Amino acid sequence: MENTAKQYQEETISAVCTALGEGAIGIIRISGENALAAGEAIFKAASGRKLADYPVNTLVYGHVYDADGSMVDEVMAVYMRGPHSYTAEDVVEIQCHGGVRSLQKILSLSYAAGARPAEPGEFTKRAFLNGRIDLVQAEAVMDIIKSRSDAALKVAVRQQEGQLSSEVRGLRKELLDVIVNLEAVIDYPEDDIEEMTFASVLDSVNKTAEGVNKLLANAHTGKILREGLRVAIIGKPNVGKSSFLNCLLKEDRAIVSEYAGTTRDVIEEQFLLGGIPIVLADTAGIRETEDYVERIGVEKSRRILNEAELAIVVLDGSAPLTEEDFEILELVKGRSYVIIINKSDLGSANIKNSLTGEFKNAPVIKLSAKTGAGLDVFTGWLQKFVYGSDKHLCDGIYVQNARHENLLKNSLASMQDALSAAEAQMPYDCIMIDLRNAAGFLGEITGDTVRDEIINEIFSKFCIGK
């Protein structure tokens, strides 16, 4: 990886690192061994001094000039000497007016001055390769940019600060310590080394496995904060599913009608509820129908339900349960769900007492989509579903990234194999194979043991300029 970092340092790159489109300010970033030379080739300070003559990290007023000497734009420029920059390399940033033509012109001039176009995520990739940040912190950059809520932003910032990295490295060190002790016993049996017993191996590895399990316990919440909770509203026609959607959104997004079968397709919306990002699908009423178009909508509703992480079953609180209601309830068995008894403003048909089997102990919330009564109760229930008993984001570490979660699971599986080998008192060599695998998976999370192709794949998902 050192050779890769050196190769990157020798190449100077340039890209627009602000959002494309018109704006007040646009920024071109130049990074690499010849960043200063490229910057000075196109930027002229109003004072007549060179950019290198100013103290580093000083914003300097001036202009960018074309090859024929004509002015392109009035700008500010700053030179940051590596390793004290975003990439840990020499960096020049030029702040110009945020017009598309101005940005493109200055970018072309930087190419003519010796820089090449930056690849997607290459600035952050260089920060990783140069050791300024680890892989978890690099991935957190994109999580910060794509945060859908305050809670998601908090978790991403914690990762960027190194909380998850520190925890994972600590767990990996515990495994490496066990491996080192086992190797010492094997390689130097005649020396006066404290014997590593099977019992001590079991104690140490169990402790590390417990730490991994704690991280995985919050992975579901972390995934929801990063990607949004996929929710499906289901129920028979005309129970108020669309009214409930409109109540959540506080706007008339779906058509509401007294006639059954009004919603014939899935309506999907993304919004925040109680600080939780929701990807909500209002499905067509599930029933047997001869209408071809409505039947397609019903089939799509069933598919959406299978993909959802939470099902909201809407029942009509003003009328007794029907056979259709019980058939729909059967669809959510074995899933995460909540029952909403809608139309509570029209009186109660005592629906809750009509529920049978496992549904007697199911979460049930009375609500009026028309008046909004009970919406706060639903919001509180949803927060508890996502965060646990605290109903809000705690100070713990949340695993947001599916890559991290999968590697933690792989590491835990290897630890379980090592524990089984230790319990069977198999040779230490066999135990160490599993422990090395477990430590390797943890090292992949932070980038300590990751392969180049994995690194390239991760950064290819970044946008250009980051």
Backbone torsions as a table, in degrees:
resi	resn	phi	psi	omega
1	MET	NA	-27.2	178.0
2	GLU	-63.2	-41.0	178.4
3	ASN	-63.2	-38.9	178.9
4	THR	-63.0	-44.3	179.8
5	ALA	-62.8	-41.3	-179.8
6	LYS	-64.4	-41.1	179.5
7	GLN	-61.4	-42.5	179.5
8	TYR	-65.2	-40.4	-178.8
9	GLN	-61.0	-34.1	-178.3
10	GLU	-72.9	-18.1	178.5
11	GLU	-102.2	129.4	178.2
12	THR	-95.3	132.6	-176.4
13	ILE	-120.9	160.6	-178.9
14	SER	-148.4	145.2	177.0
15	ALA	-165.0	158.4	170.2
16	VAL	-76.8	126.0	-176.8
17	CYS	-110.6	13.3	170.6
18	THR	-110.2	165.0	-177.2
19	ALA	-61.6	141.8	179.3
20	LEU	-70.0	150.5	-178.0
21	GLY	116.5	176.0	-178.2
22	GLU	-78.7	140.3	178.5
23	GLY	-164.4	175.5	-178.5
24	ALA	-67.0	-41.6	-175.4
25	ILE	-134.8	141.3	171.0
26	GLY	-126.8	149.2	-176.8
27	ILE	-125.1	129.8	171.9
28	ILE	-105.9	127.1	179.1
29	ARG	-109.3	131.5	175.9
30	ILE	-118.5	127.5	-176.1
31	SER	-136.9	140.5	177.2
32	GLY	136.1	-176.2	-174.2
33	GLU	-58.4	-36.1	-176.7
34	ASN	-108.5	25.2	-177.9
35	ALA	-61.4	-43.6	-178.6
36	LEU	-63.9	-44.2	-179.8
37	ALA	-63.0	-41.2	179.2
38	ALA	-66.5	-41.1	179.6
39	GLY	-64.4	-44.2	-179.0
40	GLU	-70.1	-22.0	179.3
41	ALA	-70.2	-25.3	-176.4
42	ILE	-115.8	-16.8	-178.2
43	PHE	-107.6	133.8	175.6
44	LYS	-123.2	118.1	178.9
45	ALA	-67.0	145.1	-179.8
46	ALA	-62.8	-26.4	-179.5
47	SER	-75.7	-15.3	-176.5
48	GLY	89.6	-7.4	179.3
49	ARG	-82.7	159.2	176.0
50	LYS	-78.2	156.0	179.0
51	LEU	-60.8	-35.3	-179.3
52	ALA	-68.7	-17.7	-179.3
53	ASP	-77.5	-16.1	179.3
54	TYR	-88.1	154.3	173.1
55	PRO	-58.1	145.1	179.3
56	VAL	-59.5	154.2	179.4
57	ASN	66.5	22.5	178.1
58	THR	-102.5	126.9	175.8
59	LEU	-74.4	126.3	-175.3
60	VAL	-118.5	130.6	179.6
61	TYR	-83.8	138.6	178.2
62	GLY	-177.7	-152.8	-176.5
63	HIS	-141.2	156.5	172.0
64	VAL	-104.5	132.4	-177.9
65	TYR	-116.7	145.4	176.4
66	ASP	-75.0	172.3	-179.6
67	ALA	-61.4	-29.0	-179.6
68	ASP	-89.3	6.3	176.4
69	GLY	90.4	-0.1	178.5
70	SER	-82.1	143.8	-176.5
71	MET	-74.6	135.1	178.5
72	VAL	-94.8	-45.0	-178.0
73	ASP	-165.4	157.8	173.4
74	GLU	-88.9	126.0	-169.2
75	VAL	-140.0	171.9	166.8
76	MET	-119.4	142.4	179.6
77	ALA	-132.4	150.1	178.6
78	VAL	-139.9	139.6	177.2
79	TYR	-110.7	125.4	177.5
80	MET	-116.9	119.3	-177.1
81	ARG	-85.2	131.5	177.1
82	GLY	-65.4	149.3	9.1
83	PRO	-90.1	10.6	-174.7
84	HIS	-90.6	62.3	178.5
85	SER	-150.2	176.1	-178.4
86	TYR	-59.6	-42.8	-177.7
87	THR	-90.0	-6.5	-172.6
88	ALA	68.3	17.0	175.2
89	GLU	-117.6	174.7	170.2
90	ASP	-63.6	132.0	-177.5
91	VAL	-134.6	137.2	169.0
92	VAL	-120.4	129.2	175.1
93	GLU	-117.5	133.6	179.3
94	ILE	-114.9	122.0	179.3
95	GLN	-101.8	114.5	-178.7
96	CYS	-120.4	-178.7	172.5
97	HIS	-66.3	146.3	-170.5
98	GLY	-83.9	34.2	175.8
99	GLY	-83.8	146.7	-176.6
100	VAL	-60.8	-44.8	-177.3
101	ARG	-65.4	-42.1	180.0
102	SER	-61.6	-46.5	-179.9
103	LEU	-62.6	-45.6	-178.6
104	GLN	-64.6	-37.7	-179.6
105	LYS	-66.2	-46.2	-180.0
106	ILE	-65.6	-38.1	178.0
107	LEU	-61.9	-44.4	178.3
108	SER	-61.7	-37.9	178.8
109	LEU	-65.5	-35.9	178.3
110	SER	-66.2	-35.2	176.0
111	TYR	-65.3	-43.0	179.9
112	ALA	-63.9	-25.4	-179.8
113	ALA	-85.6	2.9	173.9
114	GLY	117.7	-5.9	178.2
115	ALA	-85.3	156.1	172.9
116	ARG	-111.8	159.8	178.8
117	PRO	-61.6	134.5	178.3
118	ALA	-72.5	144.4	174.9
119	GLU	-78.7	164.2	176.3
120	PRO	-55.3	128.2	177.1
121	GLY	70.7	11.3	-171.5
122	GLU	-69.9	-31.3	177.9
123	PHE	-63.6	-45.4	178.9
124	THR	-69.6	-35.1	177.4
125	LYS	-61.5	-41.2	178.1
126	ARG	-66.0	-37.3	176.9
127	ALA	-60.2	-37.9	177.6
128	PHE	-70.5	-49.8	-177.8
129	LEU	-63.5	-30.0	179.5
130	ASN	-86.6	2.0	173.3
131	GLY	82.8	9.8	179.1
132	ARG	-74.8	-34.8	177.8
133	ILE	-135.8	162.2	174.3
134	ASP	-98.2	-176.4	-173.0
135	LEU	-68.8	-37.0	177.4
136	VAL	-62.4	-44.3	179.4
137	GLN	-65.4	-36.5	177.9
138	ALA	-64.3	-44.9	179.1
139	GLU	-66.1	-29.6	178.8
140	ALA	-64.8	-26.7	177.9
141	VAL	-57.9	-47.1	178.9
142	MET	-68.8	-33.7	177.5
143	ASP	-64.8	-37.4	177.0
144	ILE	-63.4	-45.5	-178.6
145	ILE	-62.9	-39.2	-173.6
146	LYS	-96.3	8.7	-177.7
147	SER	-57.0	132.1	-179.0
148	ARG	-97.2	-11.1	-176.8
149	SER	-150.5	167.6	176.9
150	ASP	-61.4	-39.2	-179.2
151	ALA	-64.8	-43.0	178.5
152	ALA	-63.2	-38.8	178.4
153	LEU	-64.4	-42.3	179.2
154	LYS	-59.9	-45.8	-179.1
155	VAL	-63.8	-42.5	-180.0
156	ALA	-64.5	-40.2	179.0
157	VAL	-64.9	-40.3	177.3
158	ARG	-60.3	-41.0	177.7
159	GLN	-65.6	-39.8	-179.6
160	GLN	-66.3	-29.2	177.4
161	GLU	-77.6	-12.3	174.7
162	GLY	102.0	12.9	-178.1
163	GLN	-63.3	-49.6	-179.5
164	LEU	-66.3	-41.5	179.9
165	SER	-58.4	-44.9	-178.8
166	SER	-62.2	-42.5	-179.9
167	GLU	-65.8	-45.0	-178.5
168	VAL	-65.8	-41.5	179.0
169	ARG	-64.6	-36.5	177.8
170	GLY	-63.4	-42.8	178.7
171	LEU	-66.1	-39.8	179.0
172	ARG	-64.4	-39.7	179.8
173	LYS	-63.5	-36.7	178.2
174	GLU	-60.4	-41.8	178.4
175	LEU	-67.9	-42.6	-179.8
176	LEU	-63.5	-34.8	177.7
177	ASP	-62.8	-41.4	178.2
178	VAL	-64.5	-43.5	179.7
179	ILE	-60.6	-45.7	-179.7
180	VAL	-60.4	-43.5	-179.5
181	ASN	-65.3	-40.2	178.2
182	LEU	-66.0	-40.9	178.6
183	GLU	-62.4	-39.1	-179.6
184	ALA	-64.5	-40.7	179.4
185	VAL	-65.3	-38.9	-179.2
186	ILE	-71.8	-45.1	-172.6
187	ASP	-79.1	-28.6	-176.2
188	TYR	-129.8	62.8	-176.8
189	PRO	-64.9	-25.7	-176.7
190	GLU	-82.9	-15.7	-178.5
191	ASP	-78.1	161.5	-179.0
192	ASP	-83.4	71.0	-179.7
193	ILE	-106.3	137.0	180.0
194	GLU	-58.7	126.3	-176.1
195	GLU	-63.8	131.4	175.9
196	MET	-92.2	104.9	-176.2
197	THR	-86.5	163.3	176.1
198	PHE	-61.5	-35.2	179.8
199	ALA	-63.9	-41.7	-180.0
200	SER	-69.1	-33.8	175.1
201	VAL	-62.9	-46.0	180.0
202	LEU	-60.6	-44.1	180.0
203	ASP	-61.4	-47.6	-176.2
204	SER	-65.9	-47.3	-176.5
205	VAL	-69.8	-36.9	176.6
206	ASN	-61.2	-38.8	178.4
207	LYS	-63.5	-43.6	179.0
208	THR	-66.4	-41.2	178.8
209	ALA	-61.7	-36.9	177.4
210	GLU	-62.8	-39.6	177.9
211	GLY	-64.2	-39.5	177.9
212	VAL	-66.6	-40.7	178.6
213	ASN	-62.0	-35.2	177.9
214	LYS	-64.2	-40.1	177.4
215	LEU	-65.6	-41.8	-178.8
216	LEU	-68.7	-25.8	-178.9
217	ALA	-61.9	-29.8	-179.4
218	ASN	-98.1	3.7	-175.8
219	ALA	-66.4	-35.7	-180.0
220	HIS	-62.1	-45.4	178.2
221	THR	-63.8	-43.7	180.0
222	GLY	-60.1	-41.5	179.4
223	LYS	-63.8	-40.6	179.2
224	ILE	-63.5	-43.9	-179.1
225	LEU	-64.0	-34.0	-177.7
226	ARG	-80.6	-43.7	-171.2
227	GLU	-108.7	-14.9	-176.2
228	GLY	94.5	148.3	178.1
229	LEU	-86.0	119.5	179.4
230	ARG	-82.1	116.7	-174.2
231	VAL	-123.2	137.2	175.8
232	ALA	-117.6	128.2	172.9
233	ILE	-92.5	121.3	179.9
234	ILE	-128.9	162.5	179.8
235	GLY	161.6	168.7	177.5
236	LYS	-72.1	167.1	-179.9
237	PRO	-60.1	144.6	171.0
238	ASN	68.3	27.9	173.7
239	VAL	-95.0	-5.3	177.5
240	GLY	104.0	25.7	179.5
241	LYS	-63.5	-46.7	-179.2
242	SER	-67.4	-36.1	176.1
243	SER	-63.8	-37.8	178.1
244	PHE	-65.5	-42.2	176.2
245	LEU	-59.3	-47.7	179.4
246	ASN	-61.6	-35.6	178.2
247	CYS	-64.6	-42.4	179.3
248	LEU	-65.9	-41.4	-176.8
249	LEU	-81.7	-15.3	-175.6
250	LYS	59.1	35.7	175.0
251	GLU	-159.3	160.1	-179.8
252	ASP	-84.6	83.3	-179.7
253	ARG	-87.1	-36.7	-177.5
254	ALA	-110.1	149.4	177.7
255	ILE	-71.3	130.2	178.5
256	VAL	-112.0	127.2	-177.6
257	SER	-145.9	153.8	176.6
258	GLU	-74.2	-12.0	-177.4
259	TYR	-89.3	133.6	179.7
260	ALA	-68.4	145.7	176.2
261	GLY	85.2	16.7	-179.9
262	THR	-64.0	-44.6	178.9
263	THR	-82.8	113.5	-176.2
264	ARG	-110.5	-6.9	179.2
265	ASP	-135.7	168.6	178.9
266	VAL	-82.1	128.6	174.6
267	ILE	-103.8	122.2	-178.0
268	GLU	-113.5	133.6	179.9
269	GLU	-134.6	148.1	173.7
270	GLN	-117.0	129.9	-178.8
271	PHE	-160.8	173.7	177.3
272	LEU	-104.9	135.9	174.2
273	LEU	-135.0	115.8	-176.7
274	GLY	61.5	30.3	179.9
275	GLY	80.6	5.3	-178.1
276	ILE	-105.2	126.2	176.8
277	PRO	-70.3	125.8	-176.8
278	ILE	-117.5	135.1	168.9
279	VAL	-112.2	100.0	-167.9
280	LEU	-107.2	131.2	177.6
281	ALA	-115.5	119.1	173.0
282	ASP	-91.2	114.3	-173.0
283	THR	-94.9	161.4	173.6
284	ALA	-65.6	147.0	179.1
285	GLY	-57.9	131.2	-176.8
286	ILE	-87.0	116.7	178.5
287	ARG	-163.7	165.7	172.3
288	GLU	-76.2	130.4	-177.3
289	THR	-146.4	149.5	176.5
290	GLU	-91.3	-13.8	-178.2
291	ASP	-71.4	120.5	-174.6
292	TYR	-60.6	-47.3	-177.7
293	VAL	-65.1	-44.1	179.9
294	GLU	-64.9	-35.7	179.9
295	ARG	-63.5	-38.5	176.0
296	ILE	-61.7	-42.3	178.6
297	GLY	-62.0	-39.4	179.3
298	VAL	-65.3	-43.2	178.2
299	GLU	-62.2	-39.3	178.2
300	LYS	-66.3	-36.1	178.5
301	SER	-60.8	-42.5	179.4
302	ARG	-64.2	-38.7	178.6
303	ARG	-66.5	-42.6	178.5
304	ILE	-61.7	-39.3	178.6
305	LEU	-60.6	-41.2	-179.7
306	ASN	-64.4	-28.6	-178.2
307	GLU	-88.9	-14.0	-173.6
308	ALA	-76.5	148.5	174.9
309	GLU	-90.6	-17.2	177.6
310	LEU	-145.9	132.5	175.6
311	ALA	-107.3	132.8	173.5
312	ILE	-106.6	110.3	179.9
313	VAL	-92.4	116.7	-178.7
314	VAL	-98.5	125.0	176.7
315	LEU	-115.9	152.6	179.1
316	ASP	-85.5	110.4	-177.2
317	GLY	-76.0	-5.8	-177.7
318	SER	-97.4	-0.1	-178.1
319	ALA	-142.9	153.7	179.5
320	PRO	-62.5	157.1	177.2
321	LEU	-65.9	146.6	179.1
322	THR	-114.4	174.0	177.3
323	GLU	-60.9	-35.8	178.0
324	GLU	-61.3	-40.9	178.8
325	ASP	-60.2	-46.2	-178.2
326	PHE	-66.6	-34.4	177.2
327	GLU	-65.0	-38.5	178.9
328	ILE	-69.5	-38.7	177.4
329	LEU	-61.5	-36.0	178.2
330	GLU	-61.6	-29.8	-178.3
331	LEU	-66.5	-24.2	-175.7
332	VAL	-99.5	3.0	178.2
333	LYS	-59.6	134.8	-179.6
334	GLY	81.6	1.3	178.8
335	ARG	-111.0	170.8	170.0
336	SER	-82.8	126.8	-177.4
337	TYR	-153.0	164.0	172.6
338	VAL	-139.7	143.6	-179.7
339	ILE	-101.8	124.8	176.4
340	ILE	-105.6	119.9	173.8
341	ILE	-93.8	101.3	-174.7
342	ASN	-85.9	170.2	178.8
343	LYS	63.2	34.8	179.0
344	SER	-64.6	-18.8	178.6
345	ASP	-74.9	-12.4	-178.8
346	LEU	-97.8	11.7	-177.5
347	GLY	99.6	170.8	-174.2
348	SER	-120.1	134.9	174.6
349	ALA	-96.3	16.3	180.0
350	ASN	54.3	49.5	-176.2
351	ILE	-60.1	-40.9	-173.4
352	LYS	-57.8	-40.3	-179.8
353	ASN	-72.4	-13.6	179.5
354	SER	-86.6	-12.1	-179.3
355	LEU	-71.7	141.7	-176.9
356	THR	-122.9	168.4	175.5
357	GLY	59.1	-138.0	-177.5
358	GLU	-65.2	-20.4	-176.7
359	PHE	-73.9	-13.5	176.0
360	LYS	-62.8	-31.8	-178.9
361	ASN	-104.0	12.4	-178.7
362	ALA	-74.5	153.4	174.8
363	PRO	-66.3	123.3	-177.8
364	VAL	-126.5	130.4	-179.8
365	ILE	-128.2	126.1	174.8
366	LYS	-85.1	135.6	-172.8
367	LEU	-153.3	150.6	171.8
368	SER	-117.5	109.1	178.4
369	ALA	-65.7	-23.7	-178.3
370	LYS	-74.1	-43.9	-176.7
371	THR	-100.0	-18.0	-177.1
372	GLY	87.8	-2.4	179.0
373	ALA	-63.1	130.0	179.7
374	GLY	94.7	-7.8	-179.3
375	LEU	-64.7	-36.3	179.0
376	ASP	-65.0	-34.5	177.8
377	VAL	-66.4	-42.6	178.1
378	PHE	-63.2	-42.7	179.6
379	THR	-60.2	-43.4	178.0
380	GLY	-62.7	-41.1	178.1
381	TRP	-63.1	-41.8	-178.8
382	LEU	-63.6	-41.6	178.5
383	GLN	-62.5	-39.9	178.4
384	LYS	-66.9	-37.3	178.8
385	PHE	-62.1	-39.8	-176.4
386	VAL	-82.5	-48.1	-171.9
387	TYR	-94.5	-17.6	-173.1
388	GLY	99.6	-160.7	-173.0
389	SER	-65.0	-23.4	-177.1
390	ASP	-73.5	-21.4	-179.6
391	LYS	64.8	11.9	177.1
392	HIS	-155.6	168.3	-179.0
393	LEU	-67.0	126.1	178.4
394	CYS	-93.6	-176.3	-176.1
395	ASP	-86.1	5.7	-177.7
396	GLY	-74.2	-177.0	179.8
397	ILE	-96.8	129.1	179.7
398	TYR	-112.3	124.7	176.3
399	VAL	-83.6	111.2	-176.7
400	GLN	-95.6	-27.1	-167.9
401	ASN	-94.3	130.0	-179.6
402	ALA	-61.3	-33.1	178.0
403	ARG	-61.9	-45.4	179.4
404	HIS	-63.7	-43.8	-179.0
405	GLU	-61.1	-45.3	-179.3
406	ASN	-63.6	-40.2	179.4
407	LEU	-68.3	-36.7	175.6
408	LEU	-63.2	-41.7	178.4
409	LYS	-65.1	-41.3	178.0
410	ASN	-63.2	-41.5	178.9
411	SER	-63.5	-43.3	179.8
412	LEU	-62.7	-40.3	178.7
413	ALA	-62.5	-40.4	178.1
414	SER	-67.2	-36.2	176.2
415	MET	-64.8	-38.8	178.3
416	GLN	-63.9	-37.8	176.3
417	ASP	-63.6	-41.4	178.8
418	ALA	-64.6	-40.0	178.9
419	LEU	-64.6	-40.9	178.0
420	SER	-62.9	-40.9	179.0
421	ALA	-65.3	-39.3	179.6
422	ALA	-69.0	-39.7	178.6
423	GLU	-63.7	-34.8	178.2
424	ALA	-82.8	0.2	-179.3
425	GLN	53.3	45.7	175.5
426	MET	-75.2	164.9	-179.4
427	PRO	-55.4	148.1	-178.7
428	TYR	-57.6	-33.7	179.6
429	ASP	-57.3	-40.7	-179.7
430	CYS	-65.6	-41.5	179.7
431	ILE	-64.0	-40.9	-177.0
432	MET	-66.0	-31.5	177.8
433	ILE	-58.8	-47.2	-179.7
434	ASP	-68.1	-38.2	-180.0
435	LEU	-67.6	-38.1	177.0
436	ARG	-64.3	-40.0	176.8
437	ASN	-61.7	-44.3	-179.5
438	ALA	-62.3	-44.2	178.9
439	ALA	-66.4	-36.1	179.3
440	GLY	-63.5	-41.4	178.6
441	PHE	-63.2	-40.3	178.2
442	LEU	-66.1	-37.8	178.2
443	GLY	-65.3	-29.8	177.4
444	GLU	-66.4	-30.2	-179.6
445	ILE	-62.6	-49.1	-176.8
446	THR	-84.4	-13.4	-178.7
447	GLY	94.9	4.5	-178.8
448	ASP	-69.9	-28.6	-177.9
449	THR	-128.7	16.0	-173.0
450	VAL	-79.0	149.8	179.6
451	ARG	-83.2	156.1	-177.9
452	ASP	-59.6	-38.1	-177.5
453	GLU	-66.5	-31.8	176.7
454	ILE	-68.9	-42.4	178.0
455	ILE	-59.0	-47.1	-179.4
456	ASN	-61.1	-39.5	-179.5
457	GLU	-65.8	-41.3	-179.3
458	ILE	-62.6	-48.4	-175.1
459	PHE	-76.6	-18.2	177.7
460	SER	-67.5	-18.3	180.0
461	LYS	-85.2	-7.6	177.6
462	PHE	-76.7	162.3	174.6
463	CYS	-84.7	158.4	176.3
464	ILE	-66.9	136.3	-179.7
465	GLY	100.2	-3.5	179.1
466	LYS	-113.8	NA	NA
